[in-house]
Amino acid sequence: MAQHSRKGAQFQALTANRLADGIVVYLTADNRWSESLQDADVTEGKEAGEALLARAQASVDGNIVVEPYLFEVAREDDGIRAASVRETIRQAGPTVRLDLGKQAELPGVHR
């Protein structure tokens, strides 16, 4: 499984794509998959990140998700934010039409 965060990343979450429809999902503390980054289980440290990856393996084996990986997040007053532009784009959906998909519902998206 890939890891898309720098080695010194303080906080990490785990993302994958749901196999049934390709939607980006995040692993929660109770081992569910949520479409919202705000529901993601956020870990701190290498061992906790490895444990998060290990928890995702059952969903891979069960053909629920594909390609799970860790990525860096920041905890802010208003919630969890992806630290990279790549993950911000994945979270919002395709960038070709800002008036469609999840990005149409995000605050601050210019149309």
N, C-alpha and C positions, 0 to 999 in steps of 0.2 A: 504494500500500500504506500502511496506517495505521501510526502509531507511537504506542505507549502507554507512553511514558516521558518524564520531564521532560527538558528540554534539557540540564541539567547532570548527567545520569545518568552515573555512573562506569562501571558494568558493565551490559552488555545481552546478552540472548539473543534468539533468534527462535523464535516459535511460530506454529502454523497448525493447521488442522483437516484430518485425512486425509479425502479425498473419498469413499473407499469406505465408511467407517463413521462419520465425524464425530468420531472420537477426537482429542483434543488431542495434538499431537506437537511435538517440538523438533528443530531442525536441529543435527546433530552436526558435529564438526570434519572428518569424512570424508564429509560431504554425505549422510548417511543421516538418516532421521526416526525418532526414538525417542519412546516414550511416557513416558520418565523425564526429568524436568528435570535430574537428575544427569548425564545424558549430553550435555547441551547444550553447544554451543560458546559460550563466554562471551567477548565482545569488550569492548574499552575504547576509547572515543573515537568521534567522529562518523564519520570515514572508515571505521573498522573496522565500524561498524554498517551503514553504507551498503553495504559489500562483502558483509556477511552477507545483507542484503536482496537484493542482486544474485544471490548464489548460489542463493537460493530460487526465482528466476524460472523456472529450467528445470523445477522440480517443478510450478509453477503451469501452465506451458505444456504439460506432460505429463499434466495432470489427476491429479496425485498428491495435492496439497494445495490448499486454498483459503484466501484471506485471511491470508497470512503478515504478521506485524508484529513489531517490536522491543518488548521490555519490559524494565524495570529489574530487575536481580537483585543480590543481595548474596552475596559469597563469605564463608563462615563455616568454622569448624574442621571441622564435620561435613558440609560440602558446599555446594551452591548453594541459595539460598532466594529465592523471588519477593518483591520489595519491596512489592507491592500486594496488597490483599485480593482484588481481582478475579482476579489470576493465581493466587493461592493456591487460590481456589475452582475455577477452570478446571482446575488441576492435579489436584485431588481428585475432581472429577466432581460430578454433581448433588447438591444439598444436601437433597433431600426425604426421603431414607432413608439414614441414616448406616451402616446395617448392610449396604448393598448397594454394589456398584461399587468403584472404587479407594479411596474414602474408608474403606471397611471394613478395608482393609489398612494404613492409615496409623497410626503410633503417636500416641498422645495424643488420638485422636478419642473423644469421650464418646458412649456409646450409651445 
